[in-house]
Amino acid sequence: MKFEKVGNRGLLFSFDDPYLTNVYVILGNDYVFVLDTFLGNDSMNLVLSKIAEEGYAGKPIVVFNSHADYDHYWGNGAFKNAMIIGHEHCKERVLAEGEASLVKYADHQRGEIELIPPNRTFQETLRFEDEGVKFFHSPGHTLDSASCYDMVDKVLFVGDNVESPFPYLNHVNFDQYIRTLKSYLKVDWKYIVAGHDPLMKKPDLIKRNIDYLQKFKDWKLDLDSMSTQELHRHVDHNLSAIKEELMKSDQKESLLKHLKELEKYIS
């Protein structure tokens, strides 16, 4: 695990097993905010130890789940008495999908896991005014995706909405996703913390993600310019995830043409 301080009150924990995943902590005046909880109690016990080292042991903890993909909430059980915040659809997904995720991703478990959903949900925004912390719905990578903005340190935590080389798609919600990413560009931030990328100080990756989504939506992707990693993300996950939905839409013919074009790249 890699650890670094961000701004005046931020702690960034970057876990690299089984893949890079970030957990971010805001050391507030009255609360400690833990943004996402990774893969189980073992990893979160490391976070709790560091919080104690910083002199914040015993301060009330508020946990935030950016969305209900398993690698962002499996460690909720380490915070039994905490307020756990998430979008209302995040809670619904944990309850509906949690048991299946334990089976599917069993080898990713890091310590004890209790499937604990958010106990404080919101629809649009939830603010801790005295702490300078704002949580807000930001659908994109998933429909329940939400983000957090630390107004004091100007740190924007975006979960999996921003990712390299391209974002993972789960729905045909291009316009909605693009609106979310463009809204990030309007926020006065100094740092972006994403779920699975190094700390960012520039908007380059957000802009590349917007470009990919816009070109995908318009069926104008330049396949020749894509790296092997980009083609893999585009074909093996994104097209696979939304193919059925596209086939039932007015985009069916465009999809079939695109799949034909892809044959020379994936044969």
N, C-alpha and C positions, 0 to 999 in steps of 0.2 A: 504494500500500500504506500502511496505517495501522499504527503501532507504539505500544504502550504497555506499561509495566511493571505487573505485578500482584503484590501482596504483596511479600515480600522477595526472591524468587528466580524469579519468573515473567516471561516475555516473551510478549506476545500480538501476533501478526502477522495483520492482517486485510486480505486481498486482495480487491479489488472488480472484477477483470476475469477472467472474464466475469460473475461474480456473487460476492457476499460469501461468502468462505470463510476460516475461521480455522485458523491453525497455532499451537500453543502449545508453549513451551519451558520446561523446568524446569532451572535451573542448580544441579545437585546438588553434593555434596561430591566424589564420585569419578566421576560420570557427568553428561553433559548429555542430557536426555531431550527428544526432538523428537516431538511428538504430531501425527500426520498430515503428509503431505508434498505436498499440493495437486497441481498440474498439470504438473510437470516440473522439470528441473534449474535453469532460470533463476530461478524463484521461490525455490528452496531455496538457491541461491548467495547470495541476499540475506539469508536466515536465517543462513547460515554466517558471512557477513561481520559480522553483528550479534553473533553469539556470540563472534567473535574480538575485537570492540570491547569487549565486556564482560570480556575477560581470560581467556576459557575456550578459546582456540585450543589444539588438541592434546589436549584432554581427551577420553576415550572417549565416543562418542555411542551412545545407545540410541534407536532409532526405534520408534514405536508406530503401527500402522495400526488405527484404530477399527473399520473394516470395509472390505470390498473393493469399494466403489463407486469408480470410476476417479479421482474428484477428491480422494481421500484417500490414494492411494498412488503416483500417477504420478511423484512426485519422489523415490522411494526410491533411484533410481540416483545421486543426489548423495551418497549415504552408502555407498560401496562396501564399506568395512571395518566397518560398524556391525552390531551386533546389531539385527535387525528383529523386533519382537514383534507378534504378532497371534493371535487365536483360531484354533484348528486349521481351522475352516471358512472363515476369511478366506483362509488359504493355498490351500485347495481352490478357492475362487472366483477368486482371481487367476489360477491356472493354467488354470481352465476357461473364464473369461470375458475374460481380458486382451486377447487378440488382437482379439476382436470389438469391445471398447470402443475400441481404437485407431482402428478404422475408423469406428465410429458417431460418435465425438466428436472426430474429427481436428482440427476447427477450434478446439478448446479447448486444444490442446497449447501449453504454454509452455516452450520449450526442449527439449533432448534428453530422451527417455523410454526407460528400460529397464524392462521388466516384471519386477520383482524381488519375489517374494513374501516373507512373513515367514520367517525362518530359525530362529526360536525361538517355538514355539507353546504354547498352554496350553488347558485345558478349562474350568476354573472361575476360578482366580486365579493370579496370579504376583506375588510381592512382592520389592521391594528394601528389606529391613528397615532397613538402615543409612542409606538415603536417604529413608526415610519416603514411599515411592511404592508404590502398589498398583494393579495392573491386574486387571480382573475382567469376566467374561462378563455381558453385559446385553442379551439379545436383545429386539428391538423393531422398529425401523425395518427391520432385516435380521436374519436368524437368526444371523449371525456378529458382530453388533454387540458391542463391548466398550467399557469406560470406564476412566478412570484417576483415581485420587484422590491428590492431594498432601496428605499428612497434616500437613506443616509449615505451609504457607500456607493449608490448608483450601480448596483449589481442586478442583472436580470437573469433569472433562472428559468430555463425554457424546456426542461425535460428533453424528450426525444423529438421535438418539433424541428430542431436544427441538427443536422448530422452530415458527416462526410462519408462518401463523396456525394451521395444523394440521400434524401430522407426516405425512410421506409413508409410506403403507402399501405393503408388498410381499407380505404374507402374511395369511391369516386367523388371526392369532395375538393376538387382542384381549386375552385374559386374561393371556397371557405379557407382552405389552407394558405393560399396566396395572400388573402386578406390578413390572416394572422401574422404571417412573416413580414408583410409590409408594415403592420402595426408595430412590430419590434423596432423597425428602423426609425420610428417616430419617438421612441422612448429615449430619455436622456440617460444613457447608461455609459459606464466606463468599462465594465466587464460583462461578458456573457458566459454563463455556466450552462453547458448542455449536458445531456445525459451520458454521452459516450465519446466526447471529444475534449482535447486540452482546452484550458481556459482561453477565451478569446477577448481581444481588445479591439478588433476591427470587424466591420460588418461583411467582410468578403464572403464568408461561407453562407450567410443568410441570403445574400444576393445570388450566389450560385444555386442555392436551393430553389429560390424563386424562379430563376431562369429555367431550371430543369422542369419544374412543375408547369410553367407556362408553355414550354415547348412540347411537353408530353400532352397537355390538354389540347394543343393545336395540331398534334401529330406532325411536328416539325423537328423532331430530334435528329441530330447529326450522329448517326451510328458510327460512322468512320472515325470520329474524333474521340469515341469512348474508349477508356482503358478496359482491360480485362475485369478489374474490380467493379467499374461502373456498369459494364454489361451484365455482370453477375447480379448486382443489386437490382438493375432494371428488369432483367428477364426472370431470374429465379425467385425473386421476392415480389417486386411491385406488380409486374404483369400477372404473375400467378395469383396474387392476393385479390386483384380487382377484375380479373378476366371474366368471371361469371357475371359480375354486375354489368360490365361493359357489353357483354353479349346480349343482355336483356334490354339494352338501351338503344338510342338512335345512333350510337357510336359503333355499332356492330361492324359495319362495312369498313370503317376506318381501322378498327382493330384487326380485322382479317387481313387487310392490306399491309399493316405494320408487321404482323406475324410472318407474312410472306417475305418481307424485306429482311427480317431477322434470320432467315434460314441460312444465309451464307456466313453469318457470324457465329452461329451456335451449332452448326453441323459437326 
